[in-house]
Protein backbone atom coordinates (compact mmCIF):
# COMPACT_ATOMS: atom_id res chain seq x y z
CA UNK A 1 0.00 0.00 0.00
CA UNK A 2 1.30 3.49 -0.85
CA UNK A 3 1.94 6.17 1.80
CA UNK A 4 -1.04 8.08 0.45
CA UNK A 5 -3.13 4.95 0.72
CA UNK A 6 -2.04 4.38 4.33
CA UNK A 7 -2.90 7.99 5.22
CA UNK A 8 -6.33 7.61 3.67
CA UNK A 9 -6.93 4.43 5.63
CA UNK A 10 -5.87 6.07 8.90
CA UNK A 11 -8.10 9.08 8.18
CA UNK A 12 -11.04 6.81 7.48
CA UNK A 13 -10.50 4.93 10.75
CA UNK A 14 -10.24 8.18 12.76
CA UNK A 15 -13.41 9.54 11.18
CA UNK A 16 -15.25 6.35 12.02
CA UNK A 17 -14.13 6.68 15.65
CA UNK A 18 -15.38 10.25 16.13
CA UNK A 19 -18.37 10.20 18.54
CA UNK A 20 -19.92 13.16 16.72
CA UNK A 21 -20.56 10.86 13.76
CA UNK A 22 -22.17 8.16 15.83
CA UNK A 23 -25.90 7.53 15.62
CA UNK A 24 -27.92 5.64 18.15
CA UNK A 25 -28.76 2.12 17.09
CA UNK A 26 -32.25 1.95 15.68
CA UNK A 27 -32.45 5.74 15.44
CA UNK A 28 -31.47 8.30 12.87
CA UNK A 29 -30.81 10.89 15.57
CA UNK A 30 -27.16 11.68 16.37
CA UNK A 31 -25.87 11.45 19.92
CA UNK A 32 -26.00 14.76 21.82
CA UNK A 33 -25.27 15.91 25.36
CA UNK A 34 -28.98 16.56 25.90
CA UNK A 35 -29.90 13.00 24.91
CA UNK A 36 -27.22 11.58 27.21
CA UNK A 37 -28.37 13.59 30.23
CA UNK A 38 -32.05 12.77 29.56
CA UNK A 39 -31.21 9.06 29.37
CA UNK A 40 -29.17 9.27 32.59
CA UNK A 41 -32.04 10.96 34.45
CA UNK A 42 -34.44 8.35 33.10
CA UNK A 43 -32.24 5.57 34.48
CA UNK A 44 -31.99 7.26 37.89
CA UNK A 45 -35.74 7.99 37.98
CA UNK A 46 -36.67 4.39 37.15
CA UNK A 47 -34.01 2.34 38.89
CA UNK A 48 -32.22 4.61 41.36
CA UNK A 49 -28.72 6.03 41.49
CA UNK A 50 -26.93 2.64 41.81
CA UNK A 51 -28.19 1.74 38.32
CA UNK A 52 -26.30 4.62 36.71
CA UNK A 53 -23.07 3.59 34.98
CA UNK A 54 -21.43 4.58 31.72
CA UNK A 55 -21.87 1.03 30.43
CA UNK A 56 -25.58 0.92 31.19
CA UNK A 57 -26.03 4.46 29.88
CA UNK A 58 -24.37 3.46 26.62
CA UNK A 59 -26.70 0.46 26.36
CA UNK A 60 -29.71 2.69 27.01
CA UNK A 61 -28.60 5.03 24.22
CA UNK A 62 -27.58 2.23 21.87
CA UNK A 63 -23.97 3.42 21.57
CA UNK A 64 -20.52 2.34 22.69
CA UNK A 65 -20.07 3.68 26.27
CA UNK A 66 -16.87 5.40 25.16
CA UNK A 67 -18.93 7.67 22.88
CA UNK A 68 -20.47 9.28 25.96
CA UNK A 69 -17.06 10.55 27.09
CA UNK A 70 -16.87 12.85 24.08
CA UNK A 71 -19.72 14.92 25.55
CA UNK A 72 -19.14 14.33 29.26
CA UNK A 73 -15.54 13.59 30.31
CA UNK A 74 -16.44 11.31 33.20
CA UNK A 75 -18.96 10.16 35.79
CA UNK A 76 -18.53 13.31 37.89
CA UNK A 77 -19.37 15.53 34.92
CA UNK A 78 -22.44 13.37 34.30
CA UNK A 79 -23.59 13.83 37.91
CA UNK A 80 -23.13 17.60 37.63
CA UNK A 81 -25.19 17.55 34.43
CA UNK A 82 -28.00 15.71 36.23
CA UNK A 83 -28.02 18.31 39.02
CA UNK A 84 -28.12 21.04 36.39
CA UNK A 85 -31.05 19.41 34.58
CA UNK A 86 -33.06 18.94 37.78
CA UNK A 87 -32.46 22.50 38.93
CA UNK A 88 -33.18 23.89 35.47
CA UNK A 89 -36.55 22.10 35.49
CA UNK A 90 -37.81 24.35 38.32
CA UNK A 91 -40.55 26.56 36.89
CA UNK A 92 -39.28 30.06 37.60
CA UNK A 93 -42.15 31.59 35.60
CA UNK A 94 -44.42 30.94 38.59
CA UNK A 95 -42.80 33.84 40.43
CA UNK A 96 -44.88 37.02 40.55
CA UNK A 97 -42.60 39.97 41.36
CA UNK A 98 -45.66 42.02 42.39
CA UNK A 99 -46.76 39.51 45.06
CA UNK A 100 -45.83 39.85 48.75
CA UNK A 101 -42.42 38.47 49.64
CA UNK A 102 -43.87 35.67 51.77
CA UNK A 103 -46.01 34.36 48.93
CA UNK A 104 -43.12 34.60 46.47
CA UNK A 105 -40.94 32.54 48.81
CA UNK A 106 -43.64 29.88 49.30
CA UNK A 107 -44.18 29.70 45.53
CA UNK A 108 -40.45 29.32 44.89
CA UNK A 109 -40.14 26.60 47.57
CA UNK A 110 -43.12 24.68 46.17
CA UNK A 111 -41.70 24.89 42.64
CA UNK A 112 -38.41 23.45 43.89
CA UNK A 113 -40.32 20.74 45.75
CA UNK A 114 -42.25 19.75 42.62
CA UNK A 115 -39.06 19.54 40.54
CA UNK A 116 -37.36 17.37 43.15
CA UNK A 117 -40.37 15.08 43.51
CA UNK A 118 -40.28 14.51 39.75
CA UNK A 119 -36.70 13.25 40.17
CA UNK A 120 -36.71 12.05 43.75
CA UNK A 121 -34.00 9.44 43.15
CA UNK A 122 -31.64 12.27 42.20
CA UNK A 123 -31.87 13.74 45.72
CA UNK A 124 -28.55 12.18 46.88
CA UNK A 125 -26.75 13.77 43.89
CA UNK A 126 -28.27 17.18 44.57
CA UNK A 127 -27.34 16.90 48.27
CA UNK A 128 -23.80 15.74 47.58
CA UNK A 129 -22.87 18.05 44.72
CA UNK A 130 -25.28 20.99 44.72
CA UNK A 131 -25.77 23.43 41.82
CA UNK A 132 -22.69 24.90 40.17
CA UNK A 133 -23.55 25.97 36.61
CA UNK A 134 -25.47 29.08 35.47
CA UNK A 135 -28.55 27.05 34.53
CA UNK A 136 -28.56 25.32 37.93
CA UNK A 137 -27.97 28.55 39.84
CA UNK A 138 -30.90 30.55 38.43
CA UNK A 139 -33.39 29.27 41.06
CA UNK A 140 -30.78 30.08 43.73
CA UNK A 141 -30.45 33.60 42.37
CA UNK A 142 -34.25 34.02 42.32
CA UNK A 143 -34.84 33.00 45.94
CA UNK A 144 -31.83 34.95 47.21
CA UNK A 145 -33.08 37.95 45.25
CA UNK A 146 -36.55 37.72 46.80
CA UNK A 147 -35.01 37.79 50.26
CA UNK A 148 -32.77 40.70 49.32
CA UNK A 149 -35.78 42.61 47.94
CA UNK A 150 -37.52 41.96 51.28
CA UNK A 151 -34.74 43.86 53.05
CA UNK A 152 -32.34 41.15 54.19
CA UNK A 153 -28.62 41.92 53.86
CA UNK A 154 -26.62 39.71 51.45
CA UNK A 155 -25.28 37.27 54.06
CA UNK A 156 -28.71 36.78 55.68
CA UNK A 157 -30.41 36.41 52.29
CA UNK A 158 -27.96 33.67 51.28
CA UNK A 159 -28.34 31.93 54.63
CA UNK A 160 -32.13 32.17 54.40
CA UNK A 161 -32.09 30.71 50.90
CA UNK A 162 -30.01 27.77 52.13
CA UNK A 163 -32.33 27.13 55.10
CA UNK A 164 -35.43 27.13 52.89
CA UNK A 165 -33.77 24.91 50.27
CA UNK A 166 -32.69 22.49 53.00
CA UNK A 167 -36.25 22.29 54.28
CA UNK A 168 -37.54 21.52 50.79
CA UNK A 169 -34.98 18.75 50.34
CA UNK A 170 -35.92 17.41 53.77
CA UNK A 171 -39.58 17.30 52.73
CA UNK A 172 -38.59 15.38 49.60
CA UNK A 173 -36.67 12.93 51.77
CA UNK A 174 -39.74 12.47 53.99
CA UNK A 175 -41.84 11.77 50.91
CA UNK A 176 -39.26 9.29 49.66
CA UNK A 177 -39.21 7.32 52.90
CA UNK A 178 -43.01 7.41 53.07
CA UNK A 179 -43.03 5.16 50.00
CA UNK A 180 -41.66 2.37 52.19
CA UNK A 181 -44.09 0.13 54.11
CA UNK A 182 -45.60 2.76 56.42
CA UNK A 183 -45.69 2.77 60.18
CA UNK A 184 -49.06 3.94 61.41
CA UNK A 185 -47.90 7.05 63.29
CA UNK A 186 -51.45 7.97 64.28
CA UNK A 187 -52.01 4.53 65.83
CA UNK A 188 -48.68 4.81 67.65
CA UNK A 189 -49.76 8.15 69.10
CA UNK A 190 -53.12 6.74 70.20
CA UNK A 191 -51.36 3.86 71.99
CA UNK A 192 -49.49 6.29 74.25
CA UNK A 193 -50.90 6.96 77.75
CA UNK A 194 -52.94 10.17 77.43
CA UNK A 195 -51.97 11.34 80.91
CA UNK A 196 -48.26 11.16 80.05
CA UNK A 197 -48.52 12.47 76.47
CA UNK A 198 -51.44 14.94 76.50
CA UNK A 199 -50.02 17.22 73.80
CA UNK A 200 -49.51 14.39 71.33
CA UNK A 201 -53.03 13.11 71.98
CA UNK A 202 -54.56 16.48 71.20
CA UNK A 203 -52.53 16.57 67.96
CA UNK A 204 -53.73 13.14 66.75
CA UNK A 205 -56.29 14.61 64.26
CA UNK A 206 -53.40 16.31 62.44
CA UNK A 207 -51.05 13.31 62.30
CA UNK A 208 -52.18 12.42 58.79
CA UNK A 209 -51.38 15.77 57.18
CA UNK A 210 -49.72 15.61 53.79
CA UNK A 211 -46.04 16.46 53.40
CA UNK A 212 -47.01 19.48 51.28
CA UNK A 213 -48.95 20.94 54.21
CA UNK A 214 -46.00 20.54 56.56
CA UNK A 215 -43.74 22.05 53.90
CA UNK A 216 -45.82 25.18 53.45
CA UNK A 217 -46.23 25.57 57.21
CA UNK A 218 -42.48 25.30 57.72
CA UNK A 219 -41.57 27.65 54.87
CA UNK A 220 -44.01 30.28 56.13
CA UNK A 221 -42.66 29.96 59.67
CA UNK A 222 -39.08 30.39 58.46
CA UNK A 223 -40.13 33.28 56.22
CA UNK A 224 -41.86 35.08 59.11
CA UNK A 225 -38.63 34.92 61.06
CA UNK A 226 -36.53 36.12 58.12
CA UNK A 227 -38.85 39.00 57.34
CA UNK A 228 -38.99 40.00 61.02
CA UNK A 229 -35.18 40.06 60.98
CA UNK A 230 -35.30 42.30 57.92
CA UNK A 231 -37.60 44.72 59.76
CA UNK A 232 -35.09 44.94 62.63
CA UNK A 233 -32.36 45.90 60.15
CA UNK A 234 -34.55 48.56 58.51
MARGU-874366 format. One record per residue (C-alpha): chain; residue number from 1; x, y, z. Coordinates in Angstrom, 3 decimals, decimal comma. Example, Ala and Ser with C-alpha at 12.3 -4.5 7.8 and 13.67 -1.06 7.14 Angstrom:
2
A / 1 / 12,300 / -4,500 / 7,800
A / 2 / 13,670 / -1,060 / 7,140
! end
This chain:
234
A / 1 / 0,000 / 0,000 / 0,000
A / 2 / 1,299 / 3,486 / -0,850
A / 3 / 1,943 / 6,174 / 1,802
A / 4 / -1,037 / 8,083 / 0,448
A / 5 / -3,129 / 4,949 / 0,722
A / 6 / -2,035 / 4,378 / 4,329
A / 7 / -2,904 / 7,989 / 5,221
A / 8 / -6,328 / 7,614 / 3,669
A / 9 / -6,933 / 4,425 / 5,633
A / 10 / -5,870 / 6,069 / 8,900
A / 11 / -8,098 / 9,078 / 8,175
A / 12 / -11,038 / 6,813 / 7,478
A / 13 / -10,500 / 4,933 / 10,748
A / 14 / -10,238 / 8,175 / 12,759
A / 15 / -13,405 / 9,537 / 11,176
A / 16 / -15,253 / 6,348 / 12,022
A / 17 / -14,126 / 6,683 / 15,645
A / 18 / -15,383 / 10,253 / 16,133
A / 19 / -18,368 / 10,202 / 18,536
A / 20 / -19,923 / 13,165 / 16,723
A / 21 / -20,563 / 10,864 / 13,760
A / 22 / -22,174 / 8,163 / 15,831
A / 23 / -25,900 / 7,535 / 15,620
A / 24 / -27,917 / 5,643 / 18,146
A / 25 / -28,757 / 2,116 / 17,094
A / 26 / -32,245 / 1,949 / 15,677
A / 27 / -32,453 / 5,742 / 15,441
A / 28 / -31,473 / 8,296 / 12,865
A / 29 / -30,808 / 10,888 / 15,571
A / 30 / -27,156 / 11,680 / 16,370
A / 31 / -25,870 / 11,449 / 19,919
A / 32 / -26,001 / 14,755 / 21,820
A / 33 / -25,269 / 15,907 / 25,358
A / 34 / -28,982 / 16,563 / 25,904
A / 35 / -29,898 / 13,002 / 24,908
A / 36 / -27,224 / 11,582 / 27,207
A / 37 / -28,373 / 13,592 / 30,234
A / 38 / -32,051 / 12,769 / 29,558
A / 39 / -31,209 / 9,059 / 29,368
A / 40 / -29,170 / 9,272 / 32,593
A / 41 / -32,035 / 10,957 / 34,449
A / 42 / -34,445 / 8,348 / 33,099
A / 43 / -32,242 / 5,568 / 34,478
A / 44 / -31,988 / 7,259 / 37,886
A / 45 / -35,745 / 7,993 / 37,978
A / 46 / -36,673 / 4,391 / 37,155
A / 47 / -34,007 / 2,337 / 38,890
A / 48 / -32,215 / 4,613 / 41,360
A / 49 / -28,723 / 6,030 / 41,488
A / 50 / -26,929 / 2,644 / 41,806
A / 51 / -28,194 / 1,742 / 38,320
A / 52 / -26,299 / 4,618 / 36,706
A / 53 / -23,075 / 3,590 / 34,983
A / 54 / -21,430 / 4,578 / 31,721
A / 55 / -21,873 / 1,025 / 30,430
A / 56 / -25,583 / 0,924 / 31,195
A / 57 / -26,033 / 4,459 / 29,882
A / 58 / -24,366 / 3,463 / 26,619
A / 59 / -26,698 / 0,463 / 26,359
A / 60 / -29,710 / 2,691 / 27,009
A / 61 / -28,599 / 5,034 / 24,221
A / 62 / -27,585 / 2,234 / 21,875
A / 63 / -23,973 / 3,424 / 21,573
A / 64 / -20,521 / 2,343 / 22,695
A / 65 / -20,074 / 3,681 / 26,268
A / 66 / -16,868 / 5,396 / 25,159
A / 67 / -18,932 / 7,665 / 22,881
A / 68 / -20,474 / 9,275 / 25,964
A / 69 / -17,058 / 10,547 / 27,088
A / 70 / -16,867 / 12,852 / 24,078
A / 71 / -19,720 / 14,918 / 25,553
A / 72 / -19,138 / 14,331 / 29,264
A / 73 / -15,538 / 13,594 / 30,308
A / 74 / -16,442 / 11,311 / 33,201
A / 75 / -18,964 / 10,157 / 35,790
A / 76 / -18,527 / 13,313 / 37,890
A / 77 / -19,372 / 15,526 / 34,917
A / 78 / -22,444 / 13,373 / 34,301
A / 79 / -23,591 / 13,828 / 37,912
A / 80 / -23,132 / 17,603 / 37,630
A / 81 / -25,187 / 17,545 / 34,429
A / 82 / -27,996 / 15,707 / 36,233
A / 83 / -28,017 / 18,313 / 39,018
A / 84 / -28,123 / 21,038 / 36,385
A / 85 / -31,048 / 19,407 / 34,577
A / 86 / -33,063 / 18,937 / 37,780
A / 87 / -32,464 / 22,501 / 38,932
A / 88 / -33,178 / 23,892 / 35,469
A / 89 / -36,550 / 22,098 / 35,495
A / 90 / -37,805 / 24,353 / 38,321
A / 91 / -40,551 / 26,559 / 36,888
A / 92 / -39,285 / 30,062 / 37,595
A / 93 / -42,147 / 31,595 / 35,600
A / 94 / -44,421 / 30,942 / 38,587
A / 95 / -42,802 / 33,840 / 40,428
A / 96 / -44,876 / 37,017 / 40,546
A / 97 / -42,599 / 39,973 / 41,362
A / 98 / -45,662 / 42,022 / 42,395
A / 99 / -46,765 / 39,506 / 45,059
A / 100 / -45,834 / 39,853 / 48,751
A / 101 / -42,418 / 38,473 / 49,643
A / 102 / -43,865 / 35,671 / 51,774
A / 103 / -46,010 / 34,357 / 48,929
A / 104 / -43,118 / 34,596 / 46,468
A / 105 / -40,942 / 32,545 / 48,810
A / 106 / -43,638 / 29,878 / 49,303
A / 107 / -44,177 / 29,703 / 45,528
A / 108 / -40,447 / 29,317 / 44,894
A / 109 / -40,145 / 26,604 / 47,566
A / 110 / -43,120 / 24,679 / 46,174
A / 111 / -41,704 / 24,894 / 42,637
A / 112 / -38,413 / 23,454 / 43,891
A / 113 / -40,324 / 20,744 / 45,755
A / 114 / -42,251 / 19,752 / 42,621
A / 115 / -39,064 / 19,545 / 40,538
A / 116 / -37,360 / 17,375 / 43,149
A / 117 / -40,368 / 15,084 / 43,515
A / 118 / -40,281 / 14,508 / 39,752
A / 119 / -36,703 / 13,254 / 40,167
A / 120 / -36,714 / 12,046 / 43,751
A / 121 / -33,998 / 9,442 / 43,150
A / 122 / -31,636 / 12,266 / 42,198
A / 123 / -31,869 / 13,740 / 45,719
A / 124 / -28,554 / 12,184 / 46,877
A / 125 / -26,752 / 13,766 / 43,892
A / 126 / -28,270 / 17,181 / 44,572
A / 127 / -27,343 / 16,901 / 48,267
A / 128 / -23,800 / 15,744 / 47,576
A / 129 / -22,872 / 18,047 / 44,721
A / 130 / -25,276 / 20,988 / 44,715
A / 131 / -25,766 / 23,434 / 41,825
A / 132 / -22,694 / 24,904 / 40,168
A / 133 / -23,553 / 25,967 / 36,613
A / 134 / -25,466 / 29,084 / 35,472
A / 135 / -28,555 / 27,048 / 34,535
A / 136 / -28,562 / 25,325 / 37,926
A / 137 / -27,974 / 28,553 / 39,841
A / 138 / -30,897 / 30,546 / 38,431
A / 139 / -33,387 / 29,269 / 41,063
A / 140 / -30,785 / 30,077 / 43,732
A / 141 / -30,453 / 33,597 / 42,372
A / 142 / -34,247 / 34,017 / 42,320
A / 143 / -34,844 / 33,000 / 45,944
A / 144 / -31,828 / 34,948 / 47,208
A / 145 / -33,084 / 37,953 / 45,253
A / 146 / -36,551 / 37,723 / 46,800
A / 147 / -35,014 / 37,791 / 50,265
A / 148 / -32,766 / 40,701 / 49,321
A / 149 / -35,784 / 42,610 / 47,944
A / 150 / -37,518 / 41,965 / 51,279
A / 151 / -34,740 / 43,860 / 53,051
A / 152 / -32,342 / 41,148 / 54,193
A / 153 / -28,620 / 41,919 / 53,858
A / 154 / -26,618 / 39,708 / 51,446
A / 155 / -25,284 / 37,269 / 54,055
A / 156 / -28,706 / 36,777 / 55,677
A / 157 / -30,408 / 36,412 / 52,287
A / 158 / -27,957 / 33,675 / 51,279
A / 159 / -28,339 / 31,933 / 54,635
A / 160 / -32,133 / 32,173 / 54,395
A / 161 / -32,091 / 30,709 / 50,898
A / 162 / -30,009 / 27,766 / 52,133
A / 163 / -32,327 / 27,132 / 55,098
A / 164 / -35,435 / 27,128 / 52,890
A / 165 / -33,770 / 24,911 / 50,270
A / 166 / -32,688 / 22,493 / 53,004
A / 167 / -36,249 / 22,286 / 54,283
A / 168 / -37,539 / 21,517 / 50,794
A / 169 / -34,977 / 18,754 / 50,341
A / 170 / -35,919 / 17,406 / 53,772
A / 171 / -39,576 / 17,298 / 52,733
A / 172 / -38,589 / 15,385 / 49,603
A / 173 / -36,674 / 12,932 / 51,773
A / 174 / -39,735 / 12,467 / 53,990
A / 175 / -41,843 / 11,774 / 50,912
A / 176 / -39,260 / 9,292 / 49,659
A / 177 / -39,208 / 7,318 / 52,897
A / 178 / -43,010 / 7,409 / 53,070
A / 179 / -43,033 / 5,163 / 49,999
A / 180 / -41,659 / 2,371 / 52,190
A / 181 / -44,089 / 0,132 / 54,111
A / 182 / -45,598 / 2,765 / 56,420
A / 183 / -45,689 / 2,770 / 60,177
A / 184 / -49,065 / 3,944 / 61,412
A / 185 / -47,900 / 7,046 / 63,293
A / 186 / -51,452 / 7,969 / 64,284
A / 187 / -52,010 / 4,529 / 65,835
A / 188 / -48,678 / 4,814 / 67,647
A / 189 / -49,757 / 8,150 / 69,102
A / 190 / -53,116 / 6,738 / 70,204
A / 191 / -51,357 / 3,861 / 71,988
A / 192 / -49,488 / 6,291 / 74,254
A / 193 / -50,895 / 6,963 / 77,747
A / 194 / -52,939 / 10,167 / 77,432
A / 195 / -51,972 / 11,340 / 80,909
A / 196 / -48,265 / 11,156 / 80,048
A / 197 / -48,515 / 12,466 / 76,472
A / 198 / -51,440 / 14,936 / 76,496
A / 199 / -50,016 / 17,216 / 73,796
A / 200 / -49,512 / 14,392 / 71,334
A / 201 / -53,028 / 13,113 / 71,975
A / 202 / -54,562 / 16,482 / 71,196
A / 203 / -52,533 / 16,571 / 67,959
A / 204 / -53,728 / 13,143 / 66,745
A / 205 / -56,290 / 14,612 / 64,263
A / 206 / -53,403 / 16,306 / 62,437
A / 207 / -51,053 / 13,313 / 62,305
A / 208 / -52,180 / 12,420 / 58,789
A / 209 / -51,377 / 15,775 / 57,181
A / 210 / -49,720 / 15,607 / 53,789
A / 211 / -46,043 / 16,456 / 53,398
A / 212 / -47,008 / 19,480 / 51,276
A / 213 / -48,952 / 20,937 / 54,205
A / 214 / -46,005 / 20,542 / 56,557
A / 215 / -43,736 / 22,046 / 53,900
A / 216 / -45,820 / 25,177 / 53,449
A / 217 / -46,232 / 25,575 / 57,210
A / 218 / -42,478 / 25,305 / 57,718
A / 219 / -41,571 / 27,648 / 54,870
A / 220 / -44,009 / 30,279 / 56,125
A / 221 / -42,664 / 29,961 / 59,672
A / 222 / -39,077 / 30,394 / 58,461
A / 223 / -40,134 / 33,283 / 56,222
A / 224 / -41,856 / 35,082 / 59,110
A / 225 / -38,630 / 34,921 / 61,061
A / 226 / -36,526 / 36,118 / 58,123
A / 227 / -38,845 / 39,005 / 57,344
A / 228 / -38,988 / 40,002 / 61,017
A / 229 / -35,185 / 40,063 / 60,979
A / 230 / -35,303 / 42,297 / 57,917
A / 231 / -37,602 / 44,721 / 59,764
A / 232 / -35,091 / 44,938 / 62,627
A / 233 / -32,365 / 45,905 / 60,146
A / 234 / -34,552 / 48,556 / 58,508
! end
